[in-house]
Amino acid sequence: MGAGPRPREVPLSEVIGAMSYALDLTEGEPPGHAVRTCMIGMRLAQEIEMGEADRTDLFYALLLKDAGCSANSARMAALFAADERVAKRTSKRVDWARPFPAFAWSLRTVAPGGGLRGRVGQLRAIRDEGEVTRSLMRARCERGAEIARLIGLGPGTAAAIRALDEHWDGQGQPEGLRGDEIPLAGRILCLAQTVEIFHAARGVDAALRVAARRSGGWFDPRLVAALGRTRSDTAFWRWLPAGELAPWEPGERRLTADEAYMDRIADAFAGVVDAKSPWTYRHSDRTCVIAMSIAALLGREDSELGEMRRAALLHDVGKLAISNRILDKPARLTPEEMALVRRHPVYTASILERTPGFSELAALAGAHHERLDGSGYPDGLDGGALTVPMRILAVADVYEALTSARPYRPAMTSAEALEVMRPDVPLRLDRDAFDALEEVLEERRPDMPAASAAIDDAVRAEAVLGRRTR
């Protein structure tokens, strides 16, 4: 019998809507930005009488418009020598398609706290990179479209996400599409996103003025005109901040997520997390394989294995709230930076708590840095509060991190990692979980290069799991 929780189905709109809050964190936007953008886009679709099938594609494209946002985070942070979340957020509030506003924004954004000479030098470095904006946007848009496909959404949804930053006048990114070359849903995404941002900051009239100023430039004039007609819908604009999605989901094509679909969503969002930093590539996948293998060897129930899989895949989703300037820093973190890092399990738990189908995983996923002696974070839980799955996930997370390279140290071999962990057993790390990890790795080759060893260990762990669950 395969591992997995009891069969059930939940509304896909509620799952994706809740998980979109993780994407808001990555973009530096206030919570609910994607949900409110979705409401605006769907109200516009209603105004232009868009067909039912197209509205379904649009609905999920609006919620997942930022699914690729982590793909360019590391490079953006390095290029701008700045918190990429600030750069992403402020870039949406300027007309970056015009040279002078783009230059002024860049000058304000790069190397904050540095002198003018340093900032100008950073701008020259960006210029020397060549077509930086296009490459950053392409990485974001292509990855976002791929995530939509991984979740199982249609080509219309993927195409809209890919075209998010294209502009009506052909001055957008990454392909420079013009006019009707841009998919209609992509044009709606671009307009709805901007309107939400300015509405949240200054109200409906200011948002509509921005749309009007950029009509024919960023935006399809016909869509801007249709949006203007919604100004009289005072009830809609008044209730927009509440972020209520249910009325806007296309009813005749309402989708649900069964257990297999929830696994796909967990896989996809693990990919969003791991794409944020080159130093954590496949961390979620490998932690998942190792944790499940330990759990299987300890004889945990099949339903628990299914929950372990999802929790391990999603345990670091809260890191989307942490700047790559911190995650990728090649030196010791300051106390202030470490305090921010220690908040990421809180964000993880908060996102999962609000997500149907994942809410029961919040405590497990959020406890991966807790330790048996109470010395962990964020809550300082001790052995009396830590369940067996929590203990397993903690061991798996530590082992995977040690056997992967970090900006401040090379990867360890399996043998080295186990020796580093051993003094923490059983005071901080669970003995049974650690012993099971050693059993999973009993045929390890300590002399193998660390990166290859980590992959080999993961493959071996998958084989152990397969023997246990068949």
N, C-alpha and C positions, 0 to 999 in steps of 0.2 A: 504494500500500500504506500502511495506517495505521501510525502510530508505536505501538510497544509491545514489551515484553519477550517472550521465548518463552512459548508457552502452557503453563500448569501450573495445578494446583489445590493448595490448602493447607487444612487444617481451619479452618473459620471460628472455632471455639471457641478455638483457639490464637492466632489473630490478635487477636480481641477481648479475650481474656484478657490478652495482652501489652500491648495499647494501653490497657487499663484502668489500668495503672500511671501513665499520664499524668494520668488523672482523679484518682488518689490524690494526686498532687502538688498539684493545684488545690485540693483539699479540705483540704490540710495533714495528711493521714493517712499512716501508715507504708506503705511499699511493700507491695503485695499485699492491701491492705484489701478492695478489691472482689472479688478472687478468693476470699478467705476468707469474705466475706459470701455469695458465691455457693454455696460449699460448705455453709454453714449452712442457707441457704434451700432448697437441693436435698435436704439431709438431712431437713428438715422436710416438704418435699413428698413424700418417700418415706414418711414416717411417716403422713401423712394419705391416702396412696394417690391422689395427684393423677394425672390422666390424662396420657398421653404427649404429646399436642399441647399441653396447657396447661403441662406441664413444660418443653417447648422454649421457649415464650414466656417462661416464668419464668426460665429459665437465662440468656437474653440480657438480660432486664430487670435481673437481679441484677448482671451484669457492667457494664452501661451505666447503672446507676441515677444516676450522677453526670455523665452526658453533658452536662447543661445547666448544670453548676456554674460555668462561666466567664461565663454570661450575666448574673449579678448581681454579679460580682466588683468591677467598677469602682464601682458604686453603693454596695456594702457598705463598701468601703474608704473612700470619701468620707464616708458617713454616720457611720461609727464612728471616723473619723480614726485608723485602726488597720490593721495587717496583716490583710487579710480572710481569709487562710488560718488564722490563729490564731483569729479570730472564728468561722469555720466549724467548725474542729475542736472548740473548747471548747463551742460551742452544742449539739453532739451529746452532751455529757456532763452536761447539766443538763435538768431537766424544764421546758422553756421554755413549756409550755402553762399552767403555774401562775404567777400574777402575781409572787409574791415571789421565787422562784428566777430568773424571767426578769429582774426588776429588778436583783437582786444580780449576775447574770451581766453585764448591760449595764453596770452601774457599774464592774465590774472590767475590762471589755473596751474601753470607749471611751477614746480619747485616752490611751493608756498613757504613763506618764512625766509626765503633766500633773497639775496640782493638782486638788483636789476641786471647786473652783468651775468650773474649765474643763470637767471631766467632766460636772458637772451641766448646764452650759450646752449641751454636746454632746447630752446626753440630751433636753433641751428641744427642740433643733433636730430631733432624730429624731421626737419626739412631734408636732411641728408639721407634719412631712411627711405624717402621716395614713396609717394602714393600711400602714406600712412593711413589717412582717413579711409580710403577705399579698402585697404586690406583689413583694417579693424572692423569695418562694417560687414565685409564679406564673411569674415570668421563668425561674427555674431549671427548674421541672417542665415547662413548655410547651416550652422549648428542648430539654430532654432527650428528650421524646417526638418532637420533630421530627427530631432526630439519628437516633433509631432508625428512623424512616420513611425518612430519606435513605439509610441503610445497606441498606434493603430488608427490614427485619424486620416482623413481623406487627402488626396492631392490638392484639393482646393484650399484646405487649411494650411498645408505646407507652402503652397505658392504665395499665399497672402503674407505669411510670416517672412518669407524670403524677400518680399517687396516692401517691407515696413518702412524703410528709409529712402525709397524712391520718391522723386518729386515730379509734379505735373510738368514742369518746364524742362525736365531732363537734367537738372543740376543735382539730383540726389545720388544715393549710393546703394549698392556697389556697382550696378550695371549702367547707371545713367539712363534708365528707361524714361520714355516721354509719353505724356498723355494717355491714350487708351492702350498703349503697350503695357501699362501697369495694370495688373489684375484689379478689378473693382474692389474686391475685399481688401487688397493691399492699400488702395487709396483711402478706404474707410479707416483702416488701422492708423495710418499716418495722421489723419485729421482728428480722429477720436482721441488719440494719445495726447496730442498737443492741447486740444480743448480741455481735457480733464486736468492737465497740469495748470493751466491758467485759470480755469474755473475754481480749482481748490485754493489758489493763491488770491484771486481778485474778484471772483464772482462771474456770473453768466455773461453780463454785458461786456466785461473785459475779455473773456474768452472768445466771444463772438467777434469782437473787434480784431483780435489777433488773427482769427480765421479769415476775416475779410481782407486784412492787409496782405496776407500770404496767398490769397486766391489768385490762381493763375501762375503762381510761383511754386510754392510747396503743394498746393491743394487743387483738386479738380473744382473749377468754378461751379459746376452743377451741384456738387455735393455741398459746397459752402452755402449755396442758395437754399438747398433743402434743409440744411442745419439751421439757417436763419429762420425758417418757418416754424421751427420748434420753440422759438423764443416765447411764444404765447402759451406753451404747455407748462404753465407755472408749477403744476403739481409734480411733473417729472423733475424739473431742476431743483425744486425744494427738497425732494426726497432722494436726490442723487447721493448726498453724503452718507446715507444709511447703507448703501452698498447691497441692495437686495437683488439677487440674480434671478430668483425663481420666475418672476413674471416675464423674463426676457429669453428664456430657453425655448427654442422652437418646439412646440408641444407635440406635433405629429411625428417628430423624429427624435423624441427624447431617448437618450442613450443611458444604459446602465452598465455598471462594472461588476463582473463576477470575480471570483477569486483569482482566476488566471489573468484577468485584465488588471486587477490590483497589483499583481506581481510585475506586469509590464510597466505600470506607472512607477513602482518602486525602482525598477531597473533604470528607467529613463531619468528619474530625478537623481539617482546615484550618479549617473553620467553627468548631469548638470553640476553636481558638487565636485566630482573629480576633475572636470575640465577647468575648474577655477585656477588651479595651480599646477605647473609642471612637476612639482615636488610631491603631489598627492595623486598622480595619475594611477588609476585602478585601486586606490586605497580602499574605497568602499567595497568593491568587488572582492578583493582578496581578504579583507576583514570578514566579509560574509562567509566565504568558503571556509576559512579557518574556524570561525565561531560555530558554524553548523557541524563541522567535523568533530570538534570537541564535544558539542552537545550530543551528537549521535553516539560517540564512544561512551559517553556517560549514561546512555540509555534513556534520554529524554523522549517524551511522547512526540508522535508525529505532528500533532497540532502545535506543539511548542516549537518544533523545528521550523514550521512555516512562519510563525511569528518572529523567531530568531532571524530568519532570512531577511525579512522586511526591515526589522529594526536595525540590523547590521548594515544593510544597504543605505539606510536613511539616517544613521546615527550622527553624521557630520553635516546634515543639511543646514544647521545653524551657522556653519562657517561661511555661508554665503553673505552673512552680515559683517564679516571681518575683512578689512582691506588687505589686498595683496601686498601692500607696503609692510604689513606686519607678518602675514603668512609666509612671505618669501624672503624675509629679512635674513641676511647671512651672518648676523651677529646676535649676541644675547639681547633678549627683549628687555625694555625698560619695565619698571613696575606698572606703569600706566598701560603699556601695551599688553603685558601679561594679564592684567585685569580684564581687558577687552577680550582676549582669547578665552579666558575662563568663563565668559558669558555665552560662548557658543552652544553648550548643551542646553542652556535656558531657551535659546531661540529654537533649537531642535524640538524640545518638548512642547513649546508654545505652538509651533506650526503643526505638529502631529496631533496635538490635542483638539484642534479645530477641524481636523480632516476625517470625515466619515470613512470607516474601514481601517484607518491608521491610528485612531485616538487611543486604542488600548495599548499601542506600542510606545506611547510618549514617555512613560516612566522608565521603561527599559532602555530606550534609545538615549534618553537624557542622562542616564547614570553611568555612561561608559568611562568617565574619569573619576568616579567615586572609588574609594579604597576601604578595605575591611577595617582599618584602624581609625577611620574617620578623617584621614588626612587629604582626601581627594576633594574634588569640586564638581558642581557648584554649591552643593548643599551640605557637604561634610557628613554624608551618611556613613554609618558604620556597618559592621557585619550583621547586626540584628535587623537592619533595614534592607540589606542587599540580597535579592533573590538569587537562585542558582543561575538563571539566564543572565542577570546583570553581571555576575561574577565571571561567567564565560565570555561575555562580550568585552569586558575589561581586559582579560588576558589576551584575547584575539587582537584587540586594538593595539595594545602595547607591542606585541610580537610583530605585527605587520609594520608598525611605524619604525621599529628598530631595524628591520630588514629592508627598509627602503631608504634611499638617499634623501637627505634634507639639505637646505641651503647652508647649514652650519656644520654638517658632518657627512661623511660617506656612509653608505649602507653597510650594515653588519651582516656577516654570515649567520646562518641559523644557529650554529654553535655559540657564536659570540653573543647573539641576542639572548639565548637561553641563560648564559652565564650572567648577563646583566640583570635578568629578571629574577634569577634564583634567590638572591638575598631578600627579595620582597615577599617570598613565600615562607610561611603562610600569613605573615603579619599584615601585609597589604594586598597581596594577590592570593586567590583561592588555590589551595594545594591540589584538589581533585582536578580542577580545570587545567592547571599547569602540568600535572602528570599526564593528562589526556593529550595535551599539546605535544609533549615529548613523544608520546606513543605515535601520534600522527606523523611526527618528523623522525621516527626511529631510523629510517634509512637515509637520513640527510648526509650530504657531503660537505663538511665544514670548509674544505679548500675551494669550493666552487665560488666564482664571483658572486657578490651579494645579490645583484639585480637578478641574475639568472636563477640563483638559489631560491629567491622569493617566489618567482614564477613557478619553479619546479615544485616547491613546497605546496603552492596553491593547487597545482594539478594533482599532486599526490593526495592532498586533502579531499579533493573532489572524488577521487577514486575510493577513498575510505568511506565517504558519505554514501556513494552509490552502493557499496556492499551492504551498508547498514539499512538502507531504506528500500531496497528491492523486495 
